[in-house]
């Protein structure tokens, strides 16, 4: 398959997501860009990372998209989750896919800028920062 996925400018965090029956539209519930909490460490509830992916071609069969949440200093993965894209028809490079990926609860041990990395077939597709701060530093 001759495909080189690239992200649309879109990696969105939300508390949940609903895909409407019939229209296939996504409704993102409780979108956010980071956490401001009273104290660290704290455990954040599960959330959704929705990735917009384009520049794919052909028929997709279990095409993997993975999200990693990495610590700011060490790059250690705090969480990792994946989804697979499959299509019943040939797709063109201009098609855009919204891929919601659920991330489990995470224990953030310190404030800082955590990296959310998106991989396609184990190659870095894009990344986004997730800032954790306390009320005193916000």
GUKENU-543098 format. One record per residue (C-alpha): y, z, x; residue in one letter; residue number from 1. Coordinates in Angstrom, 2 decimals, padded with zeros to 5 digits, always signed. Layout:
REM residues N
+---------+---------+---------+-----+-----+
!       v !       w !       u ! res !   n !
+---------+---------+---------+-----+-----+
!       Y !       Z !       X !   a ! NUM !
...
+---------+---------+---------+-----+-----+
REM end
This chain:
REM residues 138
+---------+---------+---------+-----+-----+
!       v !       w !       u ! res !   n !
+---------+---------+---------+-----+-----+
! +000.00 ! +000.00 ! +000.00 !   x !   1 !
! +003.37 ! -001.05 ! +001.45 !   x !   2 !
! +005.56 ! +001.82 ! +000.32 !   x !   3 !
! +008.22 ! +003.95 ! +001.95 !   x !   4 !
! +009.44 ! +006.61 ! -000.47 !   x !   5 !
! +012.99 ! +007.84 ! -000.26 !   x !   6 !
! +014.64 ! +010.48 ! -002.42 !   x !   7 !
! +017.37 ! +009.71 ! -004.83 !   x !   8 !
! +020.12 ! +012.23 ! -004.25 !   x !   9 !
! +018.24 ! +014.79 ! -006.29 !   x !  10 !
! +016.35 ! +017.97 ! -005.54 !   x !  11 !
! +017.13 ! +020.33 ! -008.43 !   x !  12 !
! +016.12 ! +023.99 ! -008.89 !   x !  13 !
! +015.58 ! +025.42 ! -012.38 !   x !  14 !
! +013.85 ! +028.28 ! -014.14 !   x !  15 !
! +011.77 ! +025.88 ! -016.22 !   x !  16 !
! +011.51 ! +022.28 ! -017.36 !   x !  17 !
! +010.41 ! +020.63 ! -020.57 !   x !  18 !
! +009.28 ! +016.99 ! -020.82 !   x !  19 !
! +010.02 ! +015.63 ! -024.30 !   x !  20 !
! +007.16 ! +013.92 ! -026.11 !   x !  21 !
! +007.89 ! +010.28 ! -026.85 !   x !  22 !
! +011.07 ! +009.84 ! -024.81 !   x !  23 !
! +009.59 ! +011.37 ! -021.65 !   x !  24 !
! +013.02 ! +012.92 ! -020.91 !   x !  25 !
! +013.25 ! +016.11 ! -018.86 !   x !  26 !
! +015.23 ! +019.14 ! -019.98 !   x !  27 !
! +015.99 ! +021.46 ! -017.07 !   x !  28 !
! +016.42 ! +025.05 ! -018.22 !   x !  29 !
! +018.46 ! +027.49 ! -016.13 !   x !  30 !
! +019.37 ! +025.30 ! -013.16 !   x !  31 !
! +020.67 ! +027.10 ! -010.07 !   x !  32 !
! +021.57 ! +026.52 ! -006.43 !   x !  33 !
! +020.72 ! +029.90 ! -004.88 !   x !  34 !
! +020.27 ! +033.60 ! -005.44 !   x !  35 !
! +022.84 ! +036.40 ! -005.34 !   x !  36 !
! +021.02 ! +039.71 ! -005.67 !   x !  37 !
! +021.90 ! +043.41 ! -005.34 !   x !  38 !
! +019.56 ! +044.04 ! -002.37 !   x !  39 !
! +016.93 ! +042.39 ! -000.22 !   x !  40 !
! +014.03 ! +042.24 ! -000.02 !   x !  41 !
! +013.54 ! +040.97 ! -003.56 !   x !  42 !
! +010.91 ! +038.97 ! -005.39 !   x !  43 !
! +012.23 ! +035.88 ! -007.14 !   x !  44 !
! +010.34 ! +034.74 ! -010.22 !   x !  45 !
! +008.53 ! +031.40 ! -010.27 !   x !  46 !
! +010.80 ! +028.36 ! -010.51 !   x !  47 !
! +010.69 ! +024.57 ! -010.65 !   x !  48 !
! +011.81 ! +022.09 ! -008.00 !   x !  49 !
! +012.43 ! +018.71 ! -009.61 !   x !  50 !
! +012.48 ! +015.84 ! -007.13 !   x !  51 !
! +013.78 ! +012.35 ! -007.92 !   x !  52 !
! +011.73 ! +009.75 ! -006.02 !   x !  53 !
! +012.24 ! +006.00 ! -005.76 !   x !  54 !
! +011.36 ! +003.11 ! -003.45 !   x !  55 !
! +007.68 ! +003.18 ! -004.33 !   x !  56 !
! +005.76 ! +000.00 ! -005.05 !   x !  57 !
! +002.46 ! -001.04 ! -006.57 !   x !  58 !
! +000.04 ! +001.11 ! -008.50 !   x !  59 !
! +000.04 ! +004.78 ! -007.50 !   x !  60 !
! -003.22 ! +006.71 ! -007.34 !   x !  61 !
! -002.82 ! +010.44 ! -006.71 !   x !  62 !
! +000.26 ! +009.91 ! -004.49 !   x !  63 !
! +001.10 ! +013.41 ! -003.14 !   x !  64 !
! +004.55 ! +015.01 ! -003.28 !   x !  65 !
! +004.70 ! +018.48 ! -001.69 !   x !  66 !
! +007.42 ! +021.14 ! -001.70 !   x !  67 !
! +007.66 ! +023.83 ! +001.00 !   x !  68 !
! +009.97 ! +026.86 ! +001.00 !   x !  69 !
! +010.65 ! +027.86 ! +004.62 !   x !  70 !
! +012.19 ! +030.96 ! +006.22 !   x !  71 !
! +015.57 ! +030.37 ! +007.88 !   x !  72 !
! +014.77 ! +031.59 ! +011.40 !   x !  73 !
! +011.09 ! +030.79 ! +011.91 !   x !  74 !
! +010.37 ! +027.84 ! +009.63 !   x !  75 !
! +007.36 ! +029.78 ! +008.31 !   x !  76 !
! +006.33 ! +028.53 ! +004.86 !   x !  77 !
! +006.80 ! +031.22 ! +002.21 !   x !  78 !
! +005.48 ! +028.94 ! -000.51 !   x !  79 !
! +003.97 ! +025.50 ! -000.86 !   x !  80 !
! +003.11 ! +023.51 ! -003.95 !   x !  81 !
! +002.23 ! +019.90 ! -004.69 !   x !  82 !
! +002.07 ! +017.30 ! -007.43 !   x !  83 !
! +000.43 ! +013.90 ! -007.56 !   x !  84 !
! +001.87 ! +010.69 ! -008.97 !   x !  85 !
! -000.45 ! +008.21 ! -010.64 !   x !  86 !
! +000.58 ! +005.12 ! -012.57 !   x !  87 !
! -001.38 ! +002.90 ! -014.90 !   x !  88 !
! +000.79 ! -000.12 ! -014.09 !   x !  89 !
! +002.39 ! -001.77 ! -011.09 !   x !  90 !
! +005.78 ! -000.24 ! -010.38 !   x !  91 !
! +008.81 ! -001.69 ! -008.63 !   x !  92 !
! +010.92 ! -000.16 ! -005.86 !   x !  93 !
! +013.79 ! +000.40 ! -008.31 !   x !  94 !
! +011.77 ! +002.70 ! -010.60 !   x !  95 !
! +012.79 ! +006.37 ! -010.36 !   x !  96 !
! +010.31 ! +009.18 ! -010.95 !   x !  97 !
! +011.26 ! +012.74 ! -011.88 !   x !  98 !
! +008.63 ! +015.00 ! -010.36 !   x !  99 !
! +008.78 ! +018.67 ! -011.42 !   x ! 100 !
! +006.83 ! +020.95 ! -009.06 !   x ! 101 !
! +006.22 ! +024.61 ! -009.90 !   x ! 102 !
! +006.77 ! +027.20 ! -007.15 !   x ! 103 !
! +005.27 ! +030.66 ! -007.53 !   x ! 104 !
! +007.07 ! +033.98 ! -007.08 !   x ! 105 !
! +008.48 ! +034.45 ! -003.58 !   x ! 106 !
! +009.34 ! +037.64 ! -001.69 !   x ! 107 !
! +012.61 ! +036.98 ! +000.15 !   x ! 108 !
! +012.79 ! +039.55 ! +002.95 !   x ! 109 !
! +016.32 ! +038.76 ! +004.14 !   x ! 110 !
! +019.52 ! +036.98 ! +003.24 !   x ! 111 !
! +020.08 ! +033.53 ! +004.68 !   x ! 112 !
! +019.68 ! +029.83 ! +004.10 !   x ! 113 !
! +016.11 ! +028.93 ! +003.26 !   x ! 114 !
! +014.99 ! +025.31 ! +003.57 !   x ! 115 !
! +013.32 ! +023.55 ! +000.67 !   x ! 116 !
! +011.46 ! +020.61 ! +002.19 !   x ! 117 !
! +009.96 ! +017.75 ! +000.18 !   x ! 118 !
! +007.15 ! +015.73 ! +001.70 !   x ! 119 !
! +005.50 ! +012.52 ! +000.51 !   x ! 120 !
! +002.07 ! +011.86 ! +002.01 !   x ! 121 !
! +002.85 ! +014.68 ! +004.52 !   x ! 122 !
! +006.02 ! +012.90 ! +005.77 !   x ! 123 !
! +009.43 ! +014.54 ! +005.30 !   x ! 124 !
! +011.12 ! +012.91 ! +002.32 !   x ! 125 !
! +014.18 ! +015.16 ! +002.05 !   x ! 126 !
! +015.36 ! +018.73 ! +002.13 !   x ! 127 !
! +017.81 ! +021.05 ! +000.50 !   x ! 128 !
! +019.18 ! +024.51 ! +001.24 !   x ! 129 !
! +018.54 ! +027.55 ! -000.96 !   x ! 130 !
! +020.93 ! +030.38 ! -000.08 !   x ! 131 !
! +019.97 ! +034.00 ! -000.64 !   x ! 132 !
! +022.88 ! +036.43 ! -000.50 !   x ! 133 !
! +023.60 ! +039.94 ! -001.68 !   x ! 134 !
! +026.45 ! +040.94 ! -003.96 !   x ! 135 !
! +028.19 ! +042.57 ! -000.97 !   x ! 136 !
! +028.18 ! +039.29 ! +001.02 !   x ! 137 !
! +028.76 ! +036.82 ! -001.82 !   x ! 138 !
+---------+---------+---------+-----+-----+
REM end
